[in-house]
Amino acid sequence: MVLGRTRSGKTVFMARLYHALWRHDNKFQIVMKAHTGEGHNFYAAMWADLSAGRWPGATTANKQHAFTLSFRDQMFTLVMCDYPGEVFSRAFMGDASSLGPAEQELLGNLQRAEALLVCVDPAVAFNSSRPDAKYQETTDQDFGLAEALRQLRLQPGGSQVPVALVVTKCDAYTHAIKSFGSLDAFVEHFYPNLLQVSSSNRCGVFPASAVKVRRSVTASNRPDWSGNYRFVVEPLKACLVRIWKRREQAEKAEIEARKRENTIRQEHEAEATERKEKWKVRLVIVISVAFAVLAIGGLLLFFVKNNSDVVR
C-alpha cells in the first residue's frame, strides 16, 4: 500500500512507478499490471499530462487503484489510495467513532497491508517554521503518519509488515537535505516519531525523485517527465524482497511441519502394524498350542482306550 498526506507526491510517484514497471522488458525484474483498464488509462493520461509539462490536478474524491505485481515467480497486490487531505486527517487524527465510508475504506486497506510505502514531502518539514506554514499539513505529516503506522503495528502480525519511508521531491531539496549531513539525519530531525514507530521492520529511507522540475518562462515550476528518476522502484523492491523472504520461510516451515506430520504418522502406522503383527504371532501361537493340546489329548485318549482293551 502507498500512503501519504495530500500533496506528498504519492500520485506522481505512483505514475512513475507504474510507467517504469508495466512493460515486461523492464530492467527491475518486477512486472506491474493494473487490475482494470480504467486504472491503466488513469495513469496513462497522467503520463501524457506530465510529458506535456502539466502537474496532475488536486485530489477531490477517493480513488483506489489496484495492481498485480509479479516478482520472483510470486504474485503480489499493490493498492494505491488517493484521497483528499481531509479524509487522511479524519482517519488518523479525528474521532474514531465518527468515521465515514471514505475513512473506513482507507483504514481497511491499511489493516490488510502486507507492506507500506510511506511518502513524506520535505517541503512540509522545511516550511514548518515559517509564519505562513500550513498547520494541518505539518500535523498530518508528523503526527498523522506516525499514528497510521502505530495502528498498523497494533494489528495482528502488524509488526512484521515492512515499511519503506520515501522522501519525495528530493531533487528540489538536495542541498537543503545535505545541510543536515545525510538523509537519515534529516528524517531523524523532523520525523523522530515516524522513525520510532516504523523501526521494527523498516526497509530503509529512500530519497525519491519521480520527475525533474524545471522553471518555466512564467517562473512557475513545471514537471520534466523526460528527465532521469531516482529511487522510485527501489522502495517497492525492498518491501517485496522482505515479503518474498517471509513467504519462503513460511512455505519452508509448512513443508517441514508436513514432513514432521508424515514422519509421526508413519511411525504411528509402523507401530500399529507392528502391534498387529505381534497379535497375529500370538494368535498363531495360541492356536498352535491349542491344536497341540487337542492332538496330545486325542493321542492320550487313544492310548488309554487301547490299553484298556488289551487288559480285557
KERO-45623 format. One record per residue (C-alpha): x, y, z. Coordinates in steps of 0.1 Angstrom, whole numbers, padded with zeros to 4 digits, always signed. Layout:
N
XYZ/...
END
This chain:
312
+0000+0000+0000/+0012+0036-0008/+0003+0061+0019/+0009+0098+0023/-0008+0130+0032/-0023+0151+0004/+0003+0168-0019/+0030+0145-0006/+0039+0135-0042/+0025+0100-0040/+0004+0104-0071/+0033+0114-0093/+0054+0088-0076/+0029+0061-0085/+0026+0073-0120/+0064+0070-0125/+0064+0036-0107/+0038+0022-0130/+0054+0037-0161/+0087+0020-0151/+0072-0014-0144/+0042-0021-0166/+0063-0033-0196/+0076-0069-0193/+0110-0060-0206/+0118-0035-0178/+0152-0038-0160/+0139-0043-0125/+0125-0079-0128/+0092-0067-0115/+0061-0066-0137/+0032-0043-0127/-0003-0046-0142/-0034-0026-0134/-0064-0047-0124/-0086-0027-0147/-0084-0008-0179/-0097+0022-0161/-0067+0021-0137/-0043+0018-0166/-0059+0047-0185/-0059+0069-0154/-0021+0067-0152/-0016+0067-0190/-0034+0101-0191/-0012+0113-0162/+0019+0103-0182/+0006+0124-0211/+0000+0154-0188/+0034+0152-0172/+0051+0148-0205/+0033+0180-0216/+0046+0198-0185/+0013+0197-0166/+0010+0187-0130/-0019+0164-0120/-0049+0181-0105/-0057+0181-0068/-0075+0150-0055/-0111+0159-0048/-0125+0124-0042/-0114+0090-0030/-0097+0070-0057/-0083+0035-0054/-0063+0016-0080/-0051-0019-0076/-0021-0035-0094/-0008-0071-0097/+0030-0073-0092/+0049-0103-0105/+0083-0108-0087/+0104-0139-0083/+0076-0162-0096/+0052-0149-0069/+0022-0126-0072/+0015-0096-0051/-0012-0069-0050/-0003-0032-0047/-0031-0007-0037/-0027+0030-0044/-0052+0050-0024/-0056+0087-0034/-0079+0108-0012/-0085+0144-0002/-0065+0158+0027/-0095+0159+0050/-0100+0121+0046/-0065+0115+0058/-0069+0139+0087/-0102+0124+0099/-0089+0088+0095/-0058+0092+0116/-0064+0123+0137/-0102+0125+0141/-0128+0108+0163/-0127+0071+0156/-0164+0068+0165/-0175+0091+0137/-0156+0079+0106/-0173+0079+0073/-0171+0054+0044/-0141+0070+0029/-0121+0069+0061/-0132+0033+0068/-0120+0023+0034/-0086+0039+0039/-0083+0022+0073/-0094-0011+0059/-0067-0010+0033/-0041-0002+0059/-0052-0031+0081/-0048-0055+0052/-0014-0042+0040/+0014-0067+0036/+0039-0038+0031/+0037+0000+0033/+0054+0027+0012/+0051+0060+0032/+0056+0092+0012/+0067+0123+0030/+0072+0157+0014/+0104+0175+0026/+0088+0209+0017/+0064+0205+0046/+0093+0199+0070/+0114+0228+0057/+0084+0252+0057/+0070+0242+0091/+0089+0270+0109/+0077+0297+0085/+0050+0321+0097/+0028+0311+0068/+0032+0274+0072/+0000+0253+0069/-0007+0239+0103/-0027+0209+0090/-0001+0198+0065/+0026+0198+0093/+0005+0178+0118/-0007+0154+0091/+0028+0145+0080/+0042+0144+0116/+0015+0131+0139/-0009+0116+0113/+0016+0093+0095/+0031+0081+0128/-0005+0074+0140/-0012+0054+0108/+0019+0033+0114/+0010+0028+0151/-0024+0015+0141/-0008-0008+0116/+0017-0022+0142/-0012-0029+0166/-0028-0052+0140/-0022-0090+0144/+0011-0095+0125/+0015-0058+0121/+0050-0058+0135/+0061-0080+0106/+0048-0056+0079/+0078-0040+0061/+0077-0002+0058/+0097+0019+0034/+0100+0057+0040/+0100+0075+0007/+0112+0112+0009/+0097+0126-0023/+0107+0156-0044/+0143+0151-0033/+0157+0167-0065/+0143+0200-0054/+0157+0198-0019/+0191+0181-0024/+0212+0210-0009/+0188+0216+0020/+0188+0179+0029/+0226+0177+0026/+0228+0206+0051/+0218+0180+0078/+0247+0158+0068/+0226+0129+0054/+0190+0119+0045/+0188+0098+0077/+0199+0128+0098/+0172+0149+0081/+0145+0124+0088/+0157+0119+0124/+0155+0157+0129/+0120+0162+0115/+0103+0128+0119/+0116+0110+0151/+0082+0096+0159/+0078+0082+0124/+0112+0065+0126/+0105+0051+0161/+0071+0035+0152/+0085+0021+0119/+0117+0007+0134/+0106-0029+0139/+0106-0038+0102/+0118-0007+0083/+0133-0014+0048/+0151+0019+0047/+0147+0056+0039/+0148+0064+0002/+0154+0099-0015/+0130+0096-0044/+0127+0118-0074/+0099+0108-0097/+0103+0138-0121/+0127+0166-0125/+0114+0201-0120/+0122+0230-0144/+0113+0266-0141/+0091+0279-0170/+0093+0314-0185/+0064+0324-0161/+0087+0314-0132/+0064+0285-0122/+0078+0250-0116/+0068+0225-0143/+0075+0188-0145/+0102+0174-0168/+0090+0139-0174/+0119+0131-0198/+0145+0136-0170/+0160+0108-0150/+0142+0095-0119/+0158+0081-0088/+0148+0057-0060/+0112+0051-0073/+0113+0013-0078/+0139+0006-0050/+0115+0011-0021/+0089-0012-0036/+0116-0038-0044/+0129-0037-0008/+0094-0044+0005/+0088-0072-0020/+0121-0089-0010/+0110-0088+0026/+0076-0103+0018/+0091-0128-0005/+0115-0140+0021/+0087-0142+0047/+0066-0163+0023/+0096-0185+0015/+0102-0190+0052/+0065-0197+0059/+0065-0222+0030/+0096-0239+0043/+0081-0241+0078/+0049-0255+0063/+0069-0281+0044/+0089-0290+0075/+0057-0293+0095/+0042-0316+0069/+0073-0337+0069/+0071-0340+0107/+0034-0349+0105/+0042-0375+0078/+0070-0389+0099/+0048-0391+0130/+0020-0407+0110/+0044-0432+0095/+0058-0440+0130/+0023-0445+0143/+0013-0466+0113/+0045-0487+0118/+0037-0491+0155/+0002-0501+0147/+0014-0526+0120/+0040-0540+0145/+0012-0544+0171/-0010-0562+0146/+0019-0585+0136/+0026-0593+0172/-0011-0601+0178/-0010-0623+0147/+0021-0641+0160/+0004-0645+0194/-0028-0657+0179/-0009-0683+0158/+0010-0695+0189/-0023-0698+0208/-0040-0716+0180/-0009-0739+0176/-0008-0746+0213/-0045-0753+0213/-0042-0777+0184/-0011-0793+0200/-0031-0798+0233/-0060-0812+0214/-0037-0835+0195/-0019-0847+0226/-0052-0851+0244/-0066-0872+0215/-0035-0894+0215/-0037-0899+0252/-0073-0909+0249/-0064-0933+0220/-0037-0950+0241/-0058-0952+0272/-0086-0968+0252/-0062-0993+0235/-0046-1002+0268/-0080-1008+0284/-0089-1031+0255/-0057-1051+0259/-0062-1056+0297/-0096-1071+0290/
END
